[in-house]
């Protein structure tokens, strides 16, 4: 039977994690203790408490020094990440303490991330030098979940999701189109349905992108899994691969127009889900920070949302 986890009241101290990292780097408790300005006895007690808290040995001790166990190597990886996060936390909080910095988390779908927000956010940031914006791409359903868990300040979603409980305003119309190599037989058609495409080879964005999730969900309605010959990080690369004849793609019409070349051609999709109204949403105004409210109003106002 596995040993039960120890019941201890000891709380993990960032100082002890730093001590552990110094000992691991030096290969010696004595040398690690000296770096942390501790006596050998005090450092040994702290390391023993750390091991007792986790219920596993993290150091192999010998006359030649110490080496890490598998658990110790795992802890060292976590310690490095924690140190980076703590340093970032101190930097962020120092900026807040000086009253000069705020960060607004904007969650959005693929089309908003790649086609609509970059120029808008550029204009906003120039006008608001004390505000930073953190963009994260998610599918529309995931944006709403994150917003309701207070993991984002402002969200941009397609109108097929239920924004009940949030304030929402129209942002942009987003049309998806099918992109073909220009020599493909589909060039004679003005429109095409997704059902005609599901058996063709595709190129596209990573599987975890909002657009890829939407397309796979629609393919499953036909009992199909899309065959992606290659996934890449940008629409520029997608269009290049389509032009080379690797496969077809479904991308926002705005991206297709921007990246159009003689080697590609695009057709409108007849499916109703392929034309969406994008909405900018947020919690009630009184729940937003001043900076988040500025971002929301900027994206929701008439001047920011002109086509």
N, C-alpha and C positions, 0 to 999 in steps of 0.2 A: 504494500500500500504506500502511496506517496505520503511524505511527511507533511503534516499540516503546517500552514504558514505560521510563523511565530507571531504572538500577540505582544507587541511592544508599543510603548508610548513615544519612542524616539522619533523625532521629525527629521527628515532629510534636510541638512543644512548645506546651502551652496558652498560655504567655506570648506566643508568636508569633501565635497565633490572636487573642488579645486585642489585640495590637498591630495586626494586620490590621483588626480591627473598628474600632479607634480611627481608623486612617487612612481607612477607608471612610467613617466618620461625619463626619470633619473635612474630607474631600476634599483632604487635603494630608499628605504624608509628614512634613513638618516639624512640623505641628500635632499629628499623631498621635504622633510620637516624643516631643514635649514632654509629652503626657498620660501617657506611660509612663515619663517621666524617663530617656529615652535621647537620645543625640546623634543627629543626622541620619545620620551615617555608620553608626553601629551599627544603627539602624533599617533603613536601606537594605540592609545585608548580610543581616539577618534576613529581610526580605521577599524578597530574591533567592533565599535558600536555600529558603524556603517554596515559591516558584514552581518552583524546580528540582526539589524533592521531588515535586511533582505533575506536572511536565513540561508545564505550561501557564501562560501569562501570566494573571494575575488583575487587574492594574492597567494602565490606559493612562496613561502619564505625559506631561505637557505643562507648559508654562510657567505655566499657570493652576492647576495642581494635578494630581490624579489622579481618574480615573473607573473604575468596575468593568467588567470584561469579563463575558461570560455565565458563564464559569467562576468569576469573582470573586463574582458574585451568588449562585451555588450554594454556594460556600464560606461566604459570609456567613450564609446560612440555617442551614447546619450548625453554624457557630460559635455562633450564638445559642442553638441547642438544647443544644450541649455546655456552654456557660456555665451554663445553667439546671440541667443535670444535675450539673455539678461543684459548684455551690452547694448543691444538694440533698444530694449525697454528703457534703460537709463538715458540713452540719447533722445528717445521720443519724449520721455517725461521731462527731461531738462528743457526741451523746446517748449513744452506746455507751460512749464514753470516760468519761462521767460515771456510767455504770452504771445509767441510769434508763430505758432505752428498748429495746424489742425489737419487731420487725415480723414477723408470721406471715402467709405467703401462703396463702390458702385458694382453691382452684380448685373450681368447682361448676357443676352444670347449671342450667337456667333455673328449674326449680321450687324448688330449694334456695335460689337467689339471691333470688327474689322472695317466696316464701311461708314458708320455714322458718327461714332464717338470721337475718334482721334482729332479731327479738325475742331469739333465743338469744345472738347476738353482743352485743347490748346488755347483757344480764345479765352475760355474761363480762367485757366491758370495764369495767363498773362495779366488778366484783370484782377486776380486774387493771389498775390505773391505769398500770402501767409497760409495758403491751403494746398495740401497735397491730395491727389486722388489715386486710390488703389483700385484698379480694374480687375475683375475676375470673371471669366467666361463660364457660364453654366447653362444647361437647358432651362427653358422657361419654368417648368414645374419645379426644378431644383432651386431656381431663383426665389420662388415664392416660399418654399420650405425654409430657405436660409433667412429670408426677410422676417418670417414669423418667429424664427428663433433668434432674432436680433443679431444675426451674423453679417448683415449688410445694412447700409443706410438708405441707399437709393437702388431701385431695381428697374430693369427694362425687360419686358416680357412680351410674347405674342398674345394676341387677344383671345386665343382659344383656352386660356387658363382662367380660373376663377380668382379674381383679385379682391373678393369680399373681405372687408376688414382693413383694406388699405385705400389710400387715396390714389387715384390713377388718372392720367391725362394722355391724350393722343400724342404720340411722338413722331413716328414715321410709318409710311406704308412700305412693307417689305415683300417683294415678289421673288419667288424662286424660279429659276429657269434651268432647262436641260442644256448642257454644253456638249457639243460633238466636234470631232475632227471635221473640218470643212468638206472633206471628200466623202463623209458618211452619207448613206442614203437618206437619212432623216432631213437633209437640207431642203428637200422639196416641200416639207410640211411646215405650216406656220405654227401649229401647236402640237403637243404630244401629251399623252397621259402617262402617269408613273407606271401603270400596269404594263405598258409597252416596253418599259425599260428595265424592269427588275431582273431579267435574266441576262442582261448585258454586263460585260466587265466594267467596273467603276474605278476611278481614282478619287480620292477625297481627303478630308482632314482626319486627324486622329480619332479613334473610336470614342473617346470620352468627350469630344466636342459636342456642343448643343445641336449643331446641324446634323452630325453623324447619328446621334441618338434619335433625332426626329425621323430621319430617312429609314433607319433600321426598324423603328416602330411601325412606320407605314408599310414597309416590306413584309413585316410579319402578318399584316392583315391579309396578305395574299399567300401566306404560308411559305414565305421565301426568306432566305438570308442573302443579303447583297454580297456579291463577290468583288472584293476590293483587291485589285492587283498591287496597289501601293497607296499608302497614306503619307501625307506630307503636312508641314506646319502652316502653309500659307496658300491663299488663293492664287498668288502669282505662280507658285510651283504647280498647283493643280491645273491651271490653264496651260502651262507649258507642256505638261504630260499629255493632256488631251490633244493639244496641237500635234504632238509627236505620234499620236495614234495609239497610246497605251490603253485608253479606255474613255468612257464618258464621265460626266460629273453633273451634279446638281449644286448650283451656287446662287447667291443673290444676284438679281438682275443688275444691280448697281455695280457689283464686282465684274460681271460679264462685260458691261459697257466699258468700264474703266480699263480692262485688260484685253479687250478684243484685239484679235490679230487676223491676218489672212488665213491662218491655218486652223481657225476655230469658227464655229457658228453656234448660236444659241436659239432655242425655241421656248415659248411660254409653256408652262405646265397647265393643263386644263383642270387639275385637281383643286378643289376648293381650299384645301389646307395650304396650298402653295402661295396663296396671296393672303398675307396677314397684316393686321394693323399692330404696330409695336406701341406699347404703352409704357410710360414712365410712371413708376409707382413708389410710394413711401408710406411709412406710418403716418398717423395724424400729425399735423404740423407741430403741435406742442411737444411731441416726442422726439423731434429732430434737434440736433445741435445746430447752432447758427450757421456753421459752414455747410452742413448737410442740407439745410433748408435753402441756402444760396444755390447749391448745385441743383436741387430738385426744381426750384423756380426757374433757374436758367434753362434747364432742359424742357420744362413744361410750357414756357411762355411762347407766344406766337412768333417772335422773331427767331428763336432758336429752332423752331420746328417747321419753318418754311421748307418746302421740298426743293 
